[in-house]
């Protein structure tokens, strides 16, 4: 086997492996995104259901989101500020049926929709 043929075969192998890695990472990113969107939707649902306690409208003025923010941040780290919990709650209220969520869209896209939708 001459050196140029070996180099050509090696280059082809490296490109095939590179393509597999790129596709795998892309698929993993989509899977994580789908799970995060569903998780945030369910968190929003739990917050709304807790607030409403079976009533049609929630009693406002509670310190629920402040307390929840402190407790979740202490246990799970960043990402649970009061404002984030407000958006997670709005997210559920804007899309009350989970089947309306597109699994191709990221939570940050939904966050942007909620920001300029005035929810």
N, C-alpha and C positions, 0 to 999 in steps of 0.2 A: 504494500500500500504506500503510495507516494504521499509526501507531506501535504501537498495542496488538496488532495482528496480527503485526507484525514481532517484538515482544517475546515473544509466545506461541510463534511458530515457533522463535525463538532458544532459549527455555527448553526446548522439546521436543528440539531438537538437542543442547543441553547435557546433558539427562537421558539421552538415548540414548548419547552418548559416555561419560558417567559409568558407565552400566551395562556397556558394553563393557569399560571399564577395570577395573571391579570383578570381572567374570567372568574376564578375562584374568589378573589378579593371583591370583585364587583358583586357577585352573588351573595357573599357574606354581608356586604354593606346593605344590600336590599333586604335581606332577611332580618338584620338588626333593626333597620328602619321600620319595617312592618311590625315587629314586636314592640318597638318603642311607641309607635302611633297607637297601637291597640292598648298598651299599658296605660298611657296617658289618658286615653278615652275612658278606660275603666276607673282610673283614679278620679276623674271628673264626675263620673256617674256615682261613685261612692260618696263623694263630697256633697253632691246635690241631693242624693237620697237621705243622707244624714241630716242635712240642713232642713229639709222639708218634713222629715219624720212622718211621711205619709200624707202631708197636707199638699194642696195644689200649689201654694206659694210658700216660700221660705220666710222665716222670721229673720229680718236683717238686723244688723247691729251686733251680732254675736262676734266673739273673738276667735271663732273657730279657725280661720285661716292663719291668724297670728300664731296661735298655739300649735297648730298642725305644722306650720313652717318651722318653728323652733324644734319640735320633736323629730320631724323627718330629717332635718338638716343634721341634728345631733347624731341620729342613727345611721343615715345613709349618705351624708356629705352634701356637697353643693348641688344646686339645681332645684331646691325646694323653697325658694324665697316666697314671700307672700305674693308678690306680683306674678311669679311663675304659677303658683297655685290658682290665682285668679284666672290666668289664661287657660290653665288646664280645665278649670270649671267652665269657662266660656266655650272651650273646645267641645266639651260634651253637650252643652246647651245648644250650640250651633249645629251639631251633627248628632242628634239624639238616637239615631239608628246606626249601629256600628257597620251595617252593610253598605252605608252610603260613603264610607271612607275608601278612598282609592289607595291601594297598597303600593302605588307607584309614587306617591307624594310623601315628602318628609314632614315631620312635625313642625319644622321651622317654616315650611310652606303654609301649613295651617295657621301657625302663629302670625305670619304676615297677613293672611286673610282676615283673621280676627282683629288685627291692629287697624287695618283701614276699613273694615266693615263697620266699625263702631259698636262692636258687641260689648 
